[in-house]
Amino acid sequence: MRVRLSVGFLVLLVICGCQENLLPKPKAMLKLEFPEGIYDEFEESCNYTFEKNFLANSKTGRDCSLILDYPSMKGSIYITYKPVEENLEKLLIDAQKLSYEHVAKADNIIEQPFINENDSVFGMFYEVTGNAASQSQFYVTDSTNHFVTGSLYFYAKPNYDSIYPAAIYLQKDIRRIMETLNWK
């Protein structure tokens, strides 16, 4: 009789002791912090200068094309220079078309005009939200001689929730490029 009670007690103890109280996990956001941007004048043998973040490694290509690579964020800003030679309308259409090629995957594309009359820099900044290939596009021009376009791309498959902090940081750098751009 004692054996049955002992076995019954052990079975009851095992059943009661193995239950887990499941609690839902609290919602959380990925928190990535990047250092405050430190900027220096970036000048190559091209027709423009701007301030570049020290985090970016620059690679200059032919025809004054440029890649600002941010290895810690796994992203790059691609910059292209073209001279304006009675082709301003075509350059503007191409830049706008490039920005709206992402509309199929984007949740939204926000246009933000840019005007700096003192330095003759006029353009548009496109903020792309959603799982698009590029999170930002921009172009600037003086309307007579110079035209610069730029795009932000990450090395990974687009997942907006994961790249959001880096995208916001690099969008600030793009705005800094636009604000400090000067023509030679």
DALINJO-V207894 format. One record per backbone hydrogen bond with DSSP energy under -0.5 kcal/mol. CO is the residue of the C=O (numbers start at 1). NH is the residue of the N-H. Records with the same first field share a line. If there is no record, write none. Layout:
BEGIN
CO->NH, NH
END
This chain:
BEGIN
1->5
2->6
3->7
4->8
5->9
6->10
7->11
8->12
9->13
10->14
11->15
12->16
13->17
14->18
16->19
20->22
30->32
38->54
40->52
41->43
42->50
47->184
48->44
49->182
50->42
52->40
53->56
56->58
57->69
59->67
61->64
62->65
63->81
65->61
66->79
67->59, 69
68->77
69->57, 71
70->73, 74, 75
74->155
75->70
76->78, 153
77->68, 79
78->151
79->66
80->149
82->147
83->85
87->91
88->92
89->93
90->94
91->95
92->96
93->97
94->98
95->99
96->100
97->101
98->101
99->102
100->103
102->105, 106
105->131
108->129
109->111
110->127
112->125
114->123
116->120, 121
117->120
120->122
121->116
122->141
123->114
124->139
125->112, 127
126->128, 137
127->110, 129
129->107, 108
130->132
133->154
135->128
136->152
137->126
138->150
139->124
140->148
141->122
145->84
146->142, 143
147->82
148->140
149->80
150->138
151->78, 153
152->135, 136
153->76
159->162, 163
160->164
163->167
164->168
165->169
166->170
167->171
168->172
169->173
170->174
171->175
172->176
173->177
174->178
175->179
176->180
177->181
182->49
END
